[in-house]
Amino acid sequence: MTLRIGSIDSLQLTAKHKVATPANWKQGGDVIITGAVTDEEAKKTYPGGWKSPNPYLRIVPRPK
């Protein structure tokens, strides 16, 4: 199995920041805060807030 650079970046982001990447994610693109993170935890981690097109979906810029 061959992993692309973007796939490796996605896995590292998921492990380190508790975020998920969309299927069509490209390096530097927005990510999704996982459901394992409460809104209170998310407010501390992402004080600038997030976009929420649906109640269960929280989108933020890629963490550094």
N, C-alpha and C positions, 0 to 999 in steps of 0.2 A: 504494500500500500504506500502510495506517495502522498505526503502532506505538502500543501502549498505554504508559502510564508504566511499568508493571511490566516490560514488554518491554525498555525502555531501561535500567532498573535492572539487569535480568538481564544484558544485554550488557556493561554497565560492570563488574559484579562479575566476570564471566567474564574480561574483559580484564585487570583489575587484580589479582585474587586467585587466579587459576587454580582457579576453582570452576565448577561447573555447577549449573543450577537445574532442578528437576523440572518436568514439563509443567504441573502445576497449582500452581506456585509463586506465592505472594503476597508482596508487599513485606514484609520483616522475617522471612520464614520461613527454615527451615534450608536449607542448600545442600550440595552434594556436592563433595568434593575430587576433582579430575580425576585420571585415571590417569597423567598426565604428571608428577605430583608423587610422589616416592618417600616411603615411610614416614618416613625420616630427615628429609627436608625438612618433611614435615607435622608431625612432632614439634616442630620449631623454630617453625613458624608457628602451630601450635595446641597449645600446651603443656598445655592442659586436656584434651586427647585428643579422641576422636570416637566416635560410635556406629557400629557395624559389624554390621548385621544379616546381611550376607553378606561373605565374605572380600574381595570386590572392590569393596565399597560402603562409603565413609567419609563419614558425615554429621556436619556441624558447624553451630553457629549462624552466622547471616549475619555475615560480617566487617564491622567498622565502617570 
